[in-house]
Amino acid sequence: MRMSTRSAIFGAVLAGAALLPADGLAQRGRRSDDADYPDARYTVEIFGGLADYGRFLEQFAGDFGLSEQREVTASTALALGASVGMFPWEKTGVRLAFTWSPTDLEFQDDSGLDIDALDEDDIADLTASVLSLDVIRFLLDPSERFTPYASGGITATWWSLDDENGEILSEDDTQFRWGGYGAIGLQYRATRKFGVRLEVATMGLGNPFDGKDSYRTATGITFDEPSTVRLTRIALALTYSFLRD
């Protein structure tokens, strides 16, 4: 099962949990000592997981004719990061996060003919360093033991390229792009200050192969150059809360 398929299934499960009747879920997860679990004013978190990348380019492979097509994509990679959050409103806050994900660019056959010669791994090292700012909204009281949540916001991405094989051409090894961010997750509050979050985030990152100043391939004829690249991140986070007085 491809990473993107697993992401979609898991996302649907979390979305279903978010649509459960709030009163029923709150009743099952409510603590008997709620007074000892006040709302958080600030949170910090560290997280780790996997990142799955979408398509950067669609090309005709010049050596094989116009009927054979390939795409430039990236391999599934680690995603590590941290965030800080502030909660000035009930159930709602803002979060500033940083995600670091190093991956390998690769060519993949996209002609439907299953041509192995069009596949090529490790054509270049690519690193996404993503700074995101999002609004996070809990569906239940965040002091509950289990609380689903959703968020949305913007991203700023620094793409860094290291190509020793000469497959990717660029005048600048670093490209900066704006993008968007959306996530759903489930928070488990284990103690007064510590918690765990399981989160699926989808980012529409600006494509470093799109635009006047961009990366480009040394071979192939590009016919589709999307302005954004999908990055789906599944992560497990450990949180620490600074509580309200």
QUIRACOR-V780782 format. One record per pair of residues at least 6 apart in sequence whose C-alpha atoms are under 8 Angstrom apart, sorted by the first residue. I is the first residue (numbers start at 0). GAP is how many residues later the second one is. D is the distance in Angstrom with one decimal. If there is no record, write none. Layout:
BEGIN
I|GAP|D  I|GAP|D
END
This chain:
BEGIN
2|49|6.4  2|73|7.6  3|48|6.7  3|228|7.5  6|193|7.3  6|225|7.4  6|227|7.3  9|190|7.8  10|173|7.3  10|189|6.4  13|134|7.7  13|170|6.9  13|171|6.5  13|172|7.3  14|169|7.2  16|131|7.1  17|121|7.1  17|130|5.6  17|131|7.2  21|117|7.4  21|118|6.6  25|114|6.9  25|118|6.9  28|115|6.0  28|116|5.4  28|117|6.0  29|114|5.5  29|115|6.5  30|113|6.7  30|114|7.0  33|109|7.2  33|110|8.0  35|156|7.0  36|106|5.8  36|154|7.9  36|155|5.2  37|105|6.2  37|154|7.6  37|205|6.4  37|206|6.5  38|103|6.5  38|104|5.7  38|204|6.0  38|205|6.1  39|47|7.0  39|102|7.9  39|201|5.5  39|202|5.6  39|203|4.3  39|204|5.8  40|45|6.0  40|46|5.2  40|47|6.9  40|200|7.2  40|201|5.7  40|202|5.3  40|203|5.3  41|42|7.3  41|43|5.5  41|44|4.6  41|45|6.1  41|199|5.8  41|200|5.1  41|201|7.0  42|41|5.7  42|42|4.9  42|43|6.6  42|196|6.6  42|197|5.5  42|198|4.4  42|199|6.1  43|38|7.5  43|39|5.7  43|40|4.4  43|41|6.2  43|195|5.7  43|196|5.4  43|197|6.6  44|37|5.5  44|38|5.3  44|39|6.5  44|192|6.2  44|193|5.5  44|194|4.2  44|195|6.3  45|34|7.9  45|35|5.9  45|36|4.2  45|37|6.6  45|191|5.5  45|192|5.6  45|193|6.8  46|33|5.9  46|34|5.4  46|35|6.0  46|188|6.2  46|189|5.5  46|190|4.0  46|191|6.4  47|30|7.4  47|31|5.7  47|32|4.5  47|33|6.5  47|187|5.3  47|188|5.7  47|189|6.6  48|29|5.9  48|30|5.2  48|31|6.5  48|184|7.0  48|185|5.5  48|186|4.1  48|187|6.2  49|26|6.9  49|27|5.7  49|28|4.7  49|29|5.2  49|183|5.7  49|184|5.5  49|185|6.5  50|25|5.7  50|26|5.2  50|27|5.9  50|28|5.6  50|50|7.1  50|180|6.4  50|181|5.5  50|182|4.4  50|183|6.6  51|22|7.9  51|23|7.1  51|24|4.8  51|25|6.7  51|179|5.6  51|180|5.1  51|181|6.5  52|20|6.8  52|21|5.7  52|22|6.9  52|23|6.6  52|176|7.2  52|177|5.7  52|178|4.7  52|179|6.6  53|19|6.1  53|20|7.3  53|175|5.7  53|176|4.8  53|177|6.4  54|16|6.6  54|17|6.0  54|18|4.7  54|19|7.7  54|174|6.2  54|175|7.4  55|15|7.3  55|16|5.4  55|17|5.6  55|151|6.5  55|152|8.0  55|153|6.6  55|169|6.9  55|170|6.8  55|172|7.9  55|173|6.0  56|14|5.5  56|15|5.0  56|16|7.3  56|152|7.3  56|165|6.8  56|166|8.0  56|167|5.9  56|168|5.1  56|169|6.9  57|11|7.2  57|12|6.1  57|13|4.5  57|14|6.5  57|164|5.9  57|165|6.1  57|166|4.9  57|167|6.7  58|10|5.6  58|11|5.4  58|12|6.0  58|13|7.9  58|161|6.0  58|162|5.2  58|163|4.2  58|164|5.6  58|165|6.9  59|6|5.4  59|7|7.3  59|8|6.0  59|9|4.6  59|10|6.3  59|160|5.7  59|161|5.0  59|162|6.4  59|163|7.3  60|7|6.2  60|8|5.8  60|9|6.3  60|57|7.4  60|158|7.5  60|159|4.6  60|160|6.5  61|157|6.7  61|158|4.7  61|159|6.3  62|157|7.7  66|44|7.3  67|41|7.9  67|42|7.6  67|43|5.2  67|45|7.8  68|40|6.3  68|41|5.2  68|42|4.6  68|49|8.0  69|37|6.4  69|38|5.4  69|39|4.5  69|40|4.6  69|41|6.5  69|48|6.4  69|49|7.9  70|36|5.7  70|37|5.4  70|38|6.6  70|39|6.1  71|33|6.9  71|34|5.8  71|35|4.9  71|36|6.6  72|32|5.8  72|33|5.5  72|34|6.4  72|35|7.3  73|29|6.4  73|30|5.4  73|31|4.3  73|32|5.5  74|28|6.0  74|29|5.6  74|30|6.6  74|31|7.1  75|27|7.0  76|24|6.5  76|25|6.5  76|26|5.4  77|23|5.7  77|24|6.9  77|25|7.8  78|20|6.4  78|21|5.7  78|22|4.6  78|23|7.7  78|154|7.1  78|156|7.6  79|19|5.7  79|20|5.3  79|21|6.5  80|16|7.2  80|17|5.3  80|18|4.4  80|19|6.0  81|15|5.7  81|16|5.6  81|17|6.9  82|12|6.7  82|13|5.5  82|14|3.9  82|15|6.2  83|11|5.7  83|12|5.5  83|13|6.5  84|8|6.8  84|9|5.6  84|10|4.2  84|11|6.3  85|7|5.4  85|8|5.5  85|9|6.5  86|6|4.0  86|7|6.5  90|46|5.8  90|47|5.1  90|48|7.3  90|49|7.2  90|50|6.3  90|51|6.4  91|43|7.2  91|44|5.7  91|45|4.5  91|46|6.4  92|42|5.8  92|43|5.3  92|44|6.6  93|39|7.2  93|40|5.7  93|41|4.5  93|42|5.8  94|37|8.0  94|38|5.7  94|39|5.4  94|40|6.3  94|41|6.9  95|35|7.3  95|36|5.8  95|37|4.7  95|38|6.7  96|34|5.8  96|35|5.2  96|36|6.5  97|31|7.2  97|32|5.6  97|33|4.6  97|34|6.4  98|29|7.8  98|30|5.9  98|31|5.0  98|32|6.6  99|27|7.4  99|28|6.0  99|29|4.7  99|30|6.4  100|26|5.7  100|27|5.3  100|28|6.6  101|23|7.4  101|24|5.9  101|25|4.1  101|26|6.2  102|22|6.1  102|23|5.3  102|24|5.9  103|17|7.5  103|18|5.3  103|19|7.0  103|20|5.8  103|21|4.7  103|22|5.7  104|16|7.0  104|17|5.8  104|18|5.6  104|19|5.3  104|20|6.2  104|21|6.5  105|13|7.5  105|14|5.7  105|15|4.6  105|16|5.7  105|17|5.5  105|18|7.5  106|11|6.7  106|12|5.2  106|13|5.0  106|14|6.5  106|16|7.7  107|10|6.1  107|11|4.5  107|12|6.6  108|6|6.2  108|7|7.2  108|9|5.1  108|10|5.6  122|40|7.2  122|42|6.8  122|44|6.2  122|45|7.8  123|37|7.1  123|38|6.0  123|39|4.6  123|40|7.0  123|41|7.1  123|43|7.2  123|44|7.1  124|36|5.9  124|37|5.0  124|38|6.2  125|33|6.9  125|34|5.6  125|35|4.8  125|36|6.4  126|32|5.7  126|33|5.1  126|34|6.7  127|29|6.5  127|30|6.0  127|31|4.9  127|32|6.6  128|28|5.6  128|29|5.2  128|30|6.5  129|25|6.5  129|26|5.8  129|27|4.4  129|28|6.5  130|24|5.6  130|25|5.2  130|26|6.3  131|21|7.1  131|22|5.7  131|23|4.3  131|24|6.4  131|49|7.3  132|20|5.5  132|21|5.6  132|22|6.4  133|17|6.2  133|18|5.1  133|19|3.9  133|20|6.4  133|47|7.3  134|16|5.4  134|17|5.6  134|18|6.2  135|13|7.0  135|14|5.9  135|15|4.2  135|16|6.9  136|12|5.6  136|13|5.5  136|14|6.0  137|9|6.6  137|10|6.1  137|11|4.3  137|12|6.7  138|8|6.7  138|9|5.8  138|10|5.6  138|11|7.9  139|7|5.7  139|8|7.1  140|6|7.1  142|46|7.2  143|45|7.0  144|42|7.8  144|43|5.5  144|44|5.0  144|45|7.0  145|40|6.9  145|41|5.6  145|42|4.7  145|43|6.6  146|39|5.7  146|40|5.1  146|41|6.7  147|36|7.5  147|37|5.7  147|38|4.3  147|39|6.1  148|35|5.8  148|36|5.4  148|37|6.1  148|38|7.6  149|32|7.6  149|33|5.6  149|34|4.3  149|35|6.3  150|31|5.6  150|32|5.2  150|33|6.4  151|28|7.8  151|29|5.4  151|30|4.2  151|31|6.4  152|27|6.0  152|28|5.0  152|29|6.4  153|24|7.5  153|25|5.8  153|26|4.3  153|27|5.4  154|23|5.7  154|24|4.8  154|25|5.4  154|26|6.4  154|48|7.8  154|50|7.2  155|20|7.3  155|21|5.9  155|22|4.7  155|23|6.3  155|49|8.0  156|19|5.6  156|20|5.2  156|21|6.3  156|22|7.6  156|48|7.0  156|49|7.5  157|16|6.5  157|17|5.7  157|18|4.7  157|19|6.7  158|15|5.4  158|16|5.0  158|17|6.3  158|18|8.0  158|49|6.8  159|13|5.8  159|14|4.6  159|15|6.7  160|12|5.1  160|13|6.4  161|11|7.1  165|52|7.2  166|50|5.9  166|51|5.3  166|52|7.4  167|47|6.6  167|48|5.7  167|49|4.6  167|50|5.8  168|46|5.8  168|47|5.2  168|48|5.9  168|49|6.2  169|44|6.6  169|45|4.9  169|46|6.6  170|42|8.0  171|42|8.0  174|33|5.9  174|39|6.9  175|32|7.4  176|28|7.0  176|29|4.8  176|30|7.1  176|31|7.1  177|27|6.5  177|28|5.5  178|24|7.2  178|25|5.4  178|26|4.5  178|27|5.3  178|49|7.5  179|23|5.7  179|24|5.1  179|25|6.5  180|20|7.2  180|21|6.1  180|22|4.5  180|23|6.4  181|19|5.7  181|20|5.5  181|21|6.4  182|16|6.8  182|17|5.6  182|18|4.0  182|19|6.2  183|15|5.9  183|16|5.6  183|17|6.6  184|12|6.7  184|13|5.5  184|14|4.1  184|15|6.1  185|11|5.7  185|12|5.4  185|13|6.5  186|8|7.0  186|9|5.8  186|10|4.4  186|11|6.6  187|7|5.5  187|8|5.1  187|9|6.2  188|6|4.2  188|7|6.4  189|6|7.3  191|49|7.9  192|46|7.9  192|47|5.4  192|48|4.8  192|49|6.9  192|50|7.4  193|44|7.3  193|45|5.6  193|46|4.8  193|47|6.5  194|43|6.0  194|44|5.0  194|45|6.5  195|40|7.2  195|41|5.6  195|42|4.8  195|43|5.9  196|39|5.8  196|40|5.0  196|41|6.5  196|42|7.4  197|36|7.7  197|37|6.0  197|38|4.8  197|39|6.5  198|34|8.0  198|35|5.9  198|36|5.5  198|37|6.5  198|38|7.9  199|32|7.2  199|33|5.8  199|34|4.6  199|35|6.6  200|31|5.7  200|32|5.1  200|33|6.5  201|28|6.9  201|29|5.8  201|30|4.4  201|31|6.3  202|26|7.9  202|27|5.7  202|28|5.1  202|29|6.3  203|24|5.6  203|25|5.6  203|26|4.9  203|27|6.6  204|23|5.2  204|24|5.1  204|25|6.2  204|26|7.1  205|21|6.0  205|22|4.5  205|23|6.2  206|19|6.9  206|20|5.4  206|21|4.7  206|22|5.4  207|6|5.5  207|7|6.0  208|6|4.6  208|7|5.9  208|16|7.3  209|15|6.1  209|16|6.9  209|17|5.8
END
